[in-house]
Amino acid sequence: MNKTELIENVADQAGITKVAAGAALEAALASIRDTLKRGDSVTLVGFGSFSVTKRAARMGRNPKTGEALKIKASMAPKFTAGKPLKDALN
């Protein structure tokens, strides 16, 4: 399912227009992104949690040339599925 299909599905299930569903989805994603940028986590009970993890600086290799290169430290988003979501899939 891509973003357009998700918006259509939300609009159908909620009985709202695709424009309203698209705006709601964009607002929810922006809120999650802004919260993660601040370093906080977002927990949706029954669905899962979004958080930020630190990746340490490390040495890597260019696969084409084999040359060693330094990969700088970074922050990465992480999603952990909640128990109800896991149970729904199994």
Solvent accessible surface area in square Angstrom, and as a share of the most:
residue,aa,sasa,rsa
1,M,155,0.69
2,N,88,0.45
3,K,98,0.41
4,T,85,0.50
5,E,82,0.37
6,L,68,0.34
7,I,31,0.16
8,E,64,0.29
9,N,54,0.28
10,V,57,0.32
11,A,6,0.05
12,D,117,0.60
13,Q,151,0.67
14,A,63,0.49
15,G,70,0.67
16,I,76,0.38
17,T,90,0.52
18,K,115,0.49
19,V,128,0.73
20,A,46,0.35
21,A,0,0.00
22,G,12,0.12
23,A,62,0.48
24,A,57,0.44
25,L,29,0.14
26,E,85,0.38
27,A,60,0.46
28,A,49,0.38
29,L,77,0.38
30,A,31,0.24
31,S,65,0.42
32,I,31,0.16
33,R,137,0.50
34,D,68,0.35
35,T,25,0.14
36,L,24,0.12
37,K,166,0.70
38,R,163,0.60
39,G,50,0.49
40,D,72,0.37
41,S,67,0.43
42,V,25,0.15
43,T,88,0.51
44,L,76,0.38
45,V,148,0.85
46,G,37,0.36
47,F,91,0.38
48,G,5,0.05
49,S,34,0.22
50,F,47,0.19
51,S,32,0.21
52,V,41,0.23
53,T,51,0.30
54,K,169,0.72
55,R,129,0.47
56,A,78,0.61
57,A,49,0.38
58,R,118,0.43
59,M,131,0.58
60,G,16,0.15
61,R,167,0.61
62,N,48,0.25
63,P,135,0.85
64,K,187,0.79
65,T,91,0.53
66,G,38,0.37
67,E,112,0.50
68,A,51,0.39
69,L,73,0.36
70,K,148,0.63
71,I,59,0.30
72,K,160,0.68
73,A,61,0.47
74,S,51,0.33
75,M,111,0.50
76,A,11,0.09
77,P,106,0.67
78,K,104,0.44
79,F,83,0.34
80,T,70,0.41
81,A,29,0.23
82,G,19,0.18
83,K,141,0.60
84,P,76,0.48
85,L,41,0.21
86,K,104,0.44
87,D,79,0.41
88,A,83,0.64
89,L,135,0.67
90,N,162,0.83
